[in-house]
């Protein structure tokens, strides 16, 4: 089954804004954006699911993921 998405169908900035009401909402938005980066890079859902088994046991990959979220969080506008 081909579950690939076209690039146009992935909204990379949910709601088209980086402004949030609270730091908690900002952090959640950063996580969402980081996940969308993965989805837009690896469009095949079956492949993404298989790769999870690889990175969930790799501390280096988990650290890289948290760095990506931190970078995205730095772009969020907080009150």
C-alpha positions, 0 to 999 in steps of 0.5 A: 500500500502506498501511503506517500503524501504529496509535499503540497498536502503537508502543512508544515506550520500548523495554523500558519502561525508560530505565535502561541499563548503559552510556553506549553503550547509553544513546546507542543507546536515545536514537537508537531513541527519536528514530526512534520519535518520527518513526515515531509522528508520520509513521506511513506508511512510504512517506512516511517513506522519501520524506522521507529524501531531503529531509532527508539533504541538509539540514544544518539538518534533520540538526542538528535530528535530533541535537538530538532525540537529545541531548534523549532521551539526557538522559532516560536513566538511566546507572549 
